[in-house]
């Protein structure tokens, strides 16, 4: 694979040296300038964090090179990850309830080390962080609850009862509400973050797993794993206003994870049963493309510039990289540890390119 840093390296720098040759009398200034230019990609780099369920670790992917650059040990059976808006910390749920994990690991992204471990409810799965970075909301599958973590003290400051089997959680970009999918009661709990209480319950399809919210906070997209469709909830009325069928040949699709592009135009749905990604146009709520990826995709995240979708493939132990302009796989990250699940990408100021 071509090193994506090559534009800034090798012959291009040599050519730049030649263009600067009349200025060699100020070489002491020119050389530091060239050195600064050579490091531009690192400053603009985004990093993907991938919990690997069977390996009890988190893989760190350099999205410029599309390769694993670090592996961080966490507790037992990590599933999901969310990153604070300032990019400083990654919160990882550890679901190994049989072995006494039931915790959230907090990773400092500057050092890629665990700096805190927080006990939560039984079998924590989904996690989301408020836009102001103050709180992390964690869905506890077996406790039928949400743990609210203060990111300042890294302690649980509240527990909220929801439906049966909470799995996924997403917070509206305005920070007002948290939407929680309840996989066993086939509904979505809507939590007011001001009061940490459930203010609405929305029936959806069968086996709702993941939820993502449009950048304008107007709609929540919910993957219904067992009914092969996506429910679109209006956050103004907390009612389902559209149902998008997810069809992949003659067998079940198993929509599992969902992420929405920064411009709100498209929802990318990872289908675990068919090993595909469905692309939904959010203006028409129709599937406009289906992209084959690795085996059993379980997580999806969009780069801050909206140019690429990163998809974790649980059985293939890989991450597929989809170009969102062409909806084709342009790279595959190898060497990811066993059973990659969720994925989150560090946010970047001004939505700079991650590649």
Buried (B, 14 or more C-beta within 10 A) or exposed (E): EEBBBEEBEEEEEEEBEEEBEEEEEEEEEBEEEEEEEBEEBEEBBBBBBBBBBBBBBBBBBBBBBBBBEBBBEBBBBBBBBBBBEEBBBBBBBBBBBEEEBBBBBBBBBEEBEBEBBBEBBBBBBBBBBBBEBBBBBBBBBBBBBBBBBBBEEBEBEBBBEBBEBBBBBBBBBEBBBBBBBBBBBBBBBBBBBEEBEBEBBBEBBEBBBBBBBBEEBBBBBBBBBBBBBBBBBBBEEBEBEBBBEBBBEEEBBBBBBBBBBEEBBBBBBBBBBBBBBBBBBBEEBEBEBBBEBBEBBBBBBBBBBBBBBBBBBBBBBBBBBBBBEEBEBBBBBEEBBEBBBBBBBBBBEEBEBBB
